[in-house]
Amino acid sequence: MRVFTYHTSGGKDLILEYLDSLPKDESALGYAIIERLSKQGFDALEGITTRQIKGKLWEIKFRAKNRIFYVVVEQGSVYLLHACKKQKGKAELFEIETAEKRM
């Protein structure tokens, strides 16, 4: 499966930048999920909590509060749009809206 991460117009990879900002164990798990997803496809998500947010937008949850929002655009291609720590209320809505804008 082809996995694409979101880049800004300046070329900054926001998904990998987020993972790099996490503690080592959380970062390693995030990178492992992306690696397994690219090698095993959706079978890699077995045992990992995912949920549909809205329409084609989904999230991967790992280490309790970390989220990676993604969309499957075509068979065999996944776009990772946004990554964040889960928060409550308006902040969470803001994170979902950010991911939707990047679709």
Residue pairs with C-beta under 8 A, 6 or more apart in sequence:
1 37
1 38
1 39
1 40
1 41
1 42
1 76
1 77
1 78
2 38
2 76
2 77
2 78
3 34
3 37
3 38
3 77
3 78
3 80
4 77
4 78
4 79
4 80
5 13
5 14
5 15
5 16
5 34
5 79
5 80
6 13
6 14
6 15
6 79
6 80
6 81
6 82
6 102
7 13
7 14
8 14
14 82
14 83
15 34
15 68
15 80
15 82
15 83
18 30
18 83
18 84
19 27
19 30
19 31
19 83
20 27
21 27
22 30
22 66
25 63
26 62
26 63
26 66
29 62
29 63
30 62
30 66
30 68
30 83
33 44
33 45
33 48
33 60
33 62
33 68
34 80
36 44
37 44
37 45
37 78
41 76
45 60
48 60
48 61
48 62
49 60
49 61
49 62
50 58
50 59
50 60
50 61
51 58
51 59
51 61
52 58
53 59
53 69
53 96
53 99
54 96
54 100
56 71
56 72
56 103
57 69
57 70
57 71
57 81
57 96
57 99
57 100
57 103
58 69
58 70
58 71
58 72
59 67
59 68
59 69
59 70
60 67
60 68
60 70
61 67
61 86
62 68
64 86
65 85
65 86
66 83
66 84
66 85
66 86
67 83
67 84
67 85
67 86
67 95
68 80
68 82
68 83
69 80
69 81
69 82
69 83
69 95
69 96
69 99
70 78
70 79
70 80
70 81
71 78
71 79
71 81
71 103
72 78
72 79
73 79
79 103
81 99
81 102
81 103
82 95
82 98
82 99
82 102
84 95
86 92
87 95
